[in-house]
Amino acid sequence: MIVLVPVSMFSVNFSVARGRPYSRLERRVLEEIAAQAGVAPHQGATLTSLCDSFRVHERLMVEAVVTLVGAGWVAVTSGREATFVLTDEGQQACSSGKDPASVVVAPAPPCTVVFDRTAGQLARRGEVPTVSKQEARPDLNPSTPRRILRNALDESQIQKLLPRASGEWVRSIGRPRLVTFSRYLPVRVDLADRAITGLPRSWHHALSAEILAVAQARQEELETAPNLQLAPQTAGSEAALVPAPEPATGQTPRPTPLNIAARRSPASAVGAPAAPQKDTPFPWLDDADPLGNDGDDFPEQLIEAALFAEVSGEESHQLLITEALATAARHVLIASPTVNVESLSKLDDAIQAAVSRGVRVDVLYGDTDEGTTPQDVVDLLHRIGYHAAQRLGRELVKPGKMPTGSAAGLLVFDGKDGALEAVIGDYAWAGSPGTMQARSIHVGGTEFMAQVARASAGLWMWSGDPDSADRWRRVADRCQDNTAVSAARGDRLKDQVLAELIVDDEHAQVPEGPEDSALRVGGACRHENGSAVGIRGISAVIRRPETLTTP
């Protein structure tokens, strides 16, 4: 039996970054500029003095100096002859002993992703052979429900699907553009074996039960009334079963449309390889391997991260948010599953202290507790910001004006060394504590934090503030630049683990029940209706390298 899954296609523009290690000459030029500044602090190095020191052609020296200026490590001062001095970043790079590196950014070919309208799953176009409505014949073949109508995709989920070469990182992601709203993924269902053919492996756990239920319902309809056939579907209506006309005496019964093999070209399926014409509908399904209903492995997409600590309990979380607000240099984002005025007021002094240092504090929440309204949250945070730095303080404190609908318990901040860190779990930072003991993980690592920053941008989009979302996209871009530079230098993370960020409907891919070798923490909730229909939340899957199985 064929079952259809409604899908849409989006086109995504993005750019990639690659780290470029500096040459030995560029490293030596950096050191020479520092040395000449030490001998003659008020003069600095010139192009002539550098050429004399290294005895190289002026063109090579110009290229080296331009590269260092572009990296922000060398500044040019005006005068009778241009002189070069180290910036603060250049001083740090020179004293760190690490080889400098730059970032090369280039546009990548656009990527098309397929979005499942039943469970909100995403996949690359090549993994999902879709067909048009005319080819799918939803008037003949049963379909899973089209629950999710929104056309906004989370960039932290898209980032995992974008192709890139070895040594490249996704640097920036454009807004996904809807290419076509109504297409279908046809899958073949064997109810006897409870097997599904044609469904992407990453979608199996989220969709298999729904697909089997639809197929079972259609099978029962046909068994209950074997003389029924499908009436053609009209615009805006569902396919209906109507009595089949009785054949005249002596005539062979006319087959119903369910028994007629559709004549369609497999080349018309998006992403489907060319195949010879067959007498069965969707012939590429004949060559696909079926997936059983015994729970295939969750297809993890792990990247490097740093695990600083596991956090549990009210006191530990309060100490952590107090420290984050006290030490952050530029950013603090607090995303709480719930919020109330009483709990938020307890952070008054800590937020004021951060804002008075020029730190931007974002406060988002999934829902309000009883007795608190979104306007109460906005008014309180505006007062806190104004008391800290008057008008500037109101600009630095950014409250979400609408609930995000997410059960994420997320704290993001830049630590003492300027690197971005996050605490991911189910703790209500600004709301009433839950009945279970809260659990979180404190993590870092530039590549992983780029995904966290993109997820933060997604939360701001749900709260209706695209400007704040853009700000966190820029934070993600800087994280990816740092990832590319670190890779070019060969840097290694301390406390390294392998991690995956799970955002919103990706939670449907993760089997329930923890595994011994994996640490899974986070918060998510399901919405049955409204614009947020589906699963909303943020979690993390952590694996230590020694727990990975060797093939």
Secondary structure, 3 states (H helix, E strand, C coil): CEEEEEEEEEEECEEEEEEEECCHHHHHHHHHHHHHHHHCCCCCEEHHHHHHHHCCCHHHHHHHHHHHHHCCCEEEECCCCCEEEECHHHHHHHHHCCCCEEEEEEECCCEEEEEECCCCCEEEHHHCCEEEHHHHCCCCCCECCCCCCCCCCCHHHHHHHCCCCCCEEEEEECCCEEEEEEEEEEEEEECCCCEEECCCHHHHHHHHHHHHHHHHHHHHHHHHCCCEEEECCCCCCCCEEEECCCCCCCCCCCCCHHHCCCCCCHHHCECCCCCCCCCCCCHHHHHCCEECCCCCCCCCCCEEEEEEEEEECHHHHHHHHHHHHHHCCCEEEEEEEEECHHHHHCCHHHHHHHHHCCCEEEEEEEEECCCCCHHHHHHHHHHHHHHHHHHHHHHHEEECCCCCCCCCEEEEEECCCCCEEEEEECCCCECCCCCCCCEEEEEECHHHHHHHHHHHHHHHHHCCCHHHHHHHHHHHHHHHHHHHHHHHHCCCCCCEEEEEEEEHHHHHHCCCCCCCCCEEEEEEEEECCCCCCEEEEEEEEEECHHHCCCC
